[in-house]
Amino acid sequence: MYLAPEVVGQRIDGYRADIADIWHLGLLYVAIVLRKFPWKLATVDNENFRRFLDRPETLIDSLPNESRSIISRMLHPEPRGRATWDEILADPWLGKGAELLEYPY
């Protein structure tokens, strides 16, 4: 359902779970905001998924303004173009909760 494009396309050569997880996290955010997943199955046969790969802005533009920049980077179809964990935590919008990760004890 929310598999990264490199998993769907079975491009296992150079596959990195941590980079695919960035996609998964971005898509979960979209599902929470939209209250549904934007596609049922992430396959090239699925029209909504194909539309996203061709024109990601159609989905990204439906998100709150402050989240669009980082979420569009998290949902970049090519793993090399995706935001890194450091970029995500440094983002002014998504990084707001980063201080919660540091335990005071």
Secondary structure as GFF3:
##gff-version 3
##sequence-region A 1 105
A	DSSP	alpha_helix	5	8	.	.	.	ID=ss1
A	DSSP	alpha_helix	17	34	.	.	.	ID=ss2
A	DSSP	alpha_helix	47	54	.	.	.	ID=ss3
A	DSSP	alpha_helix	57	60	.	.	.	ID=ss4
A	DSSP	alpha_helix	65	74	.	.	.	ID=ss5
A	DSSP	three_ten_helix	79	81	.	.	.	ID=ss6
A	DSSP	alpha_helix	85	90	.	.	.	ID=ss7
A	DSSP	three_ten_helix	94	101	.	.	.	ID=ss8
###
